[in-house]
Amino acid sequence: MQPLPEVGDLVRDTATGRVGFYVESASGRLRIRAVHGGVEWDAEPADVQLATPLRELRARAAEINARSRRGLGA
């Protein structure tokens, strides 16, 4: 069994192909928040892997840009 990601890590749900930030573990499943916000989803731990550095850089830049557009700062 692979170790759990740390809260805030960018992960990829291989079952759905979606990418988001790890939020918490509940009832044996991982809770993930979409990069641009929106509805969180649950994933099986075996289906979750850390995102590649390039994917993480792109996602974090997108999140900062989205927050800036909403006037929330970085």
N, CA, C and O of each residue as an XYZ file, in Angstrom:
296
protein
N       0.855     -1.193      0.000
C       0.000      0.000      0.000
C       0.887      1.236      0.000
O       1.817      1.344      0.799
N       0.597      2.154     -0.887
C       1.388      3.373     -0.961
C       0.969      4.346      0.146
O      -0.188      4.337      0.567
N       1.890      5.180      0.618
C       1.543      6.130      1.684
C       0.562      7.183      1.178
O       0.514      7.488     -0.013
N      -0.215      7.728      2.106
C      -1.162      8.787      1.749
C      -0.402     10.045      1.361
O       0.672     10.316      1.897
N      -0.955     10.812      0.433
C      -0.333     12.102      0.135
C      -0.518     13.027      1.342
O      -1.306     12.737      2.242
N       0.200     14.115      1.347
C       0.026     15.109      2.404
C      -1.068     16.074      1.976
O      -1.268     16.311      0.784
N      -1.776     16.629      2.955
C      -2.828     17.600      2.657
C      -2.238     18.719      1.809
O      -1.193     19.278      2.142
N      -2.910     19.039      0.717
C      -2.456     20.084     -0.186
C      -1.675     19.560     -1.378
O      -1.439     20.301     -2.333
N      -1.265     18.279     -1.341
C      -0.563     17.709     -2.485
C      -1.494     17.617     -3.688
O      -2.682     17.331     -3.546
N      -0.953     17.856     -4.850
C      -1.705     17.692     -6.081
C      -1.638     16.220     -6.462
O      -0.560     15.630     -6.530
N      -2.805     15.639     -6.709
C      -2.879     14.220     -7.029
C      -3.719     14.005     -8.284
O      -4.486     14.869     -8.710
N      -3.543     12.823     -8.853
C      -4.338     12.421    -10.019
C      -5.131     11.186     -9.637
O      -4.579     10.216     -9.118
N      -6.423     11.230     -9.898
C      -7.306     10.096     -9.684
C      -7.270      9.284    -10.978
O      -7.882      9.672    -11.973
N      -6.560      8.169    -10.967
C      -6.379      7.397    -12.197
C      -7.673      6.746    -12.677
O      -7.783      6.394    -13.851
N      -8.650      6.581    -11.792
C      -9.925      5.990    -12.192
C     -10.734      6.941    -13.062
O     -11.496      6.506    -13.926
N     -10.566      8.245    -12.833
C     -11.347      9.235    -13.586
C     -10.491     10.133    -14.464
O     -10.997     10.783    -15.379
N      -9.184     10.169    -14.183
C      -8.290     11.065    -14.917
C      -8.300     12.483    -14.382
O      -7.598     13.348    -14.905
N      -9.081     12.732    -13.353
C      -9.184     14.084    -12.796
C      -7.973     14.389    -11.911
O      -7.365     13.490    -11.332
N      -7.644     15.666    -11.824
C      -6.530     16.139    -11.009
C      -7.082     17.122     -9.985
O      -7.931     17.956    -10.302
N      -6.590     17.013     -8.755
C      -7.037     17.934     -7.723
C      -6.111     17.888     -6.524
O      -5.106     17.177     -6.515
N      -6.470     18.658     -5.519
C      -5.673     18.742     -4.303
C      -6.256     17.824     -3.233
O      -7.460     17.825     -2.980
N      -5.378     17.045     -2.614
C      -5.799     16.146     -1.548
C      -6.239     16.968     -0.347
O      -5.524     17.868      0.096
N      -7.428     16.653      0.180
C      -8.005     17.406      1.291
C      -7.954     16.616      2.597
O      -7.503     17.132      3.620
N      -8.418     15.360      2.560
C      -8.465     14.552      3.772
C      -8.781     13.107      3.419
O      -9.104     12.779      2.277
N      -8.680     12.261      4.422
C      -9.064     10.863      4.289
C     -10.268     10.645      5.190
O     -10.270     11.051      6.352
N     -11.296     10.000      4.642
C     -12.498      9.730      5.425
C     -13.076      8.389      5.001
O     -13.259      8.129      3.812
N     -13.357      7.556      5.968
C     -13.963      6.250      5.719
C     -13.173      5.423      4.709
O     -13.758      4.705      3.897
N     -11.854      5.521      4.758
C     -11.012      4.729      3.885
C     -10.877      5.247      2.468
O     -10.241      4.603      1.633
N     -11.459      6.390      2.184
C     -11.363      6.993      0.851
C     -10.677      8.348      0.974
O     -10.640      8.941      2.052
N     -10.141      8.826     -0.132
C      -9.468     10.123     -0.140
C     -10.399     11.176     -0.714
O     -11.072     10.946     -1.719
N     -10.429     12.326     -0.072
C     -11.260     13.451     -0.521
C     -10.358     14.366     -1.331
O      -9.283     14.749     -0.871
N     -10.792     14.721     -2.544
C      -9.992     15.533     -3.451
C     -10.812     16.728     -3.914
O     -11.991     16.603     -4.243
N     -10.154     17.909     -3.932
C     -10.802     19.149     -4.384
C     -10.259     19.496     -5.760
O      -9.047     19.496     -5.977
N     -11.146     19.788     -6.674
C     -10.746     20.166     -8.027
C      -9.820     21.377     -7.989
O      -9.925     22.217     -7.094
N      -8.933     21.464     -8.938
C      -7.938     22.540     -8.984
C      -8.596     23.911     -8.977
O      -8.143     24.805     -8.261
N      -9.652     24.096     -9.756
C     -10.314     25.398     -9.846
C     -11.472     25.522     -8.866
O     -12.349     26.367     -9.050
N     -11.486     24.698     -7.835
C     -12.583     24.726     -6.877
C     -13.717     23.847     -7.377
O     -13.514     22.992     -8.240
N     -14.873     24.050     -6.853
C     -16.008     23.239     -7.278
C     -16.217     22.057     -6.353
O     -15.733     22.035     -5.222
N     -16.933     21.095     -6.848
C     -17.333     19.952     -6.048
C     -16.140     19.031     -5.777
O     -15.390     18.679     -6.687
N     -15.984     18.653     -4.518
C     -14.951     17.683     -4.146
C     -15.472     16.298     -4.474
O     -16.679     16.092     -4.601
N     -14.553     15.345     -4.610
C     -14.967     13.969     -4.853
C     -14.124     13.021     -4.020
O     -13.056     13.385     -3.527
N     -14.617     11.808     -3.873
C     -13.911     10.761     -3.138
C     -13.252      9.819     -4.133
O     -13.777      9.576     -5.220
N     -12.100      9.296     -3.750
C     -11.379      8.349     -4.600
C     -10.815      7.235     -3.743
O     -10.524      7.422     -2.561
N     -10.669      6.086     -4.352
C     -10.031      4.958     -3.681
C      -8.534      5.245     -3.576
O      -7.937      5.714     -4.546
N      -7.914      4.978     -2.431
C      -6.473      5.235     -2.275
C      -5.617      4.578     -3.364
O      -4.618      5.156     -3.793
N      -5.994      3.394     -3.808
C      -5.215      2.691     -4.834
C      -5.266      3.400     -6.185
O      -4.410      3.170     -7.038
N      -6.270      4.265     -6.385
C      -6.437      4.976     -7.652
C      -5.790      6.355     -7.658
O      -5.862      7.071     -8.657
N      -5.158      6.731     -6.545
C      -4.610      8.084     -6.420
C      -3.088      8.048     -6.438
O      -2.462      7.262     -5.727
N      -2.507      8.912     -7.262
C      -1.052      9.028     -7.313
C      -0.676     10.505     -7.338
O      -1.448     11.349     -7.794
N       0.515     10.800     -6.844
C       0.987     12.179     -6.880
C       1.110     12.626     -8.326
O       1.512     11.848     -9.191
N       0.766     13.868     -8.585
C       0.878     14.415     -9.931
C       2.343     14.657    -10.273
O       3.174     14.838     -9.383
N       2.649     14.659    -11.544
C       4.015     14.939    -11.978
C       4.358     16.387    -11.654
O       3.453     17.211    -11.522
N       5.637     16.719    -11.523
C       6.022     18.104    -11.220
C       5.476     19.114    -12.238
O       5.037     20.196    -11.849
N       5.496     18.780    -13.518
C       4.980     19.711    -14.530
C       3.482     19.913    -14.368
O       2.997     21.042    -14.441
N       2.746     18.831    -14.148
C       1.293     18.946    -13.957
C       1.002     19.770    -12.707
O       0.068     20.572    -12.689
N       1.809     19.569    -11.655
C       1.607     20.326    -10.417
C       1.868     21.809    -10.645
O       1.095     22.650    -10.187
N       2.937     22.134    -11.340
C       3.253     23.536    -11.620
C       2.118     24.200    -12.390
O       1.705     25.310    -12.055
N       1.620     23.535    -13.408
C       0.512     24.087    -14.206
C      -0.738     24.276    -13.361
O      -1.402     25.307    -13.462
N      -1.064     23.298    -12.533
C      -2.270     23.377    -11.712
C      -2.172     24.481    -10.670
O      -3.131     25.220    -10.447
N      -1.019     24.590    -10.037
C      -0.867     25.640     -9.023
C      -0.897     27.032     -9.660
O      -1.458     27.960     -9.076
N      -0.305     27.191    -10.842
C      -0.361     28.470    -11.551
C      -1.806     28.789    -11.939
O      -2.236     29.938    -11.835
N      -2.545     27.793    -12.378
C      -3.949     28.003    -12.744
C      -4.775     28.413    -11.534
O      -5.650     29.274    -11.632
N      -4.493     27.790    -10.388
C      -5.230     28.137     -9.175
C      -4.925     29.570     -8.749
O      -5.838     30.305     -8.373
N      -3.676     29.975     -8.801
C      -3.294     31.348     -8.446
C      -3.956     32.339     -9.394
O      -4.475     33.366     -8.956
N      -3.941     32.043    -10.678
C      -4.581     32.928    -11.654
C      -6.083     33.040    -11.411
O      -6.645     34.131    -11.503
N      -6.731     31.928    -11.103
C      -8.171     31.949    -10.843
C      -8.476     32.771     -9.597
O      -9.428     33.551     -9.583
N      -7.670     32.600     -8.551
C      -7.875     33.388     -7.329
C      -7.676     34.871     -7.604
O      -8.412     35.702     -7.072
N      -6.701     35.209     -8.417
C      -6.416     36.601     -8.755
C      -7.596     37.221     -9.501
O      -7.979     38.359     -9.233
N      -8.166     36.470    -10.433
C      -9.313     36.965    -11.197
C     -10.500     37.210    -10.295
O     -11.309     38.099    -10.562
N     -10.618     36.428     -9.220
C     -11.729     36.602     -8.273
C     -11.393     37.637     -7.211
O     -12.218     37.906     -6.337
N     -10.195     38.226     -7.265
C      -9.809     39.246     -6.302
C      -9.448     38.711     -4.933
O      -9.567     39.420     -3.934
N      -8.999     37.441     -4.878
C      -8.676     36.830     -3.601
C      -7.198     36.851     -3.289
O      -6.809     36.445     -2.194
N      -6.365     37.301     -4.190
C      -4.920     37.322     -3.952
C      -4.340     35.924     -4.017
O      -5.041     34.960     -4.324
N      -3.045     35.826     -3.725
C      -2.362     34.524     -3.848
C      -2.426     33.702     -2.615
O      -1.895     32.592     -2.584
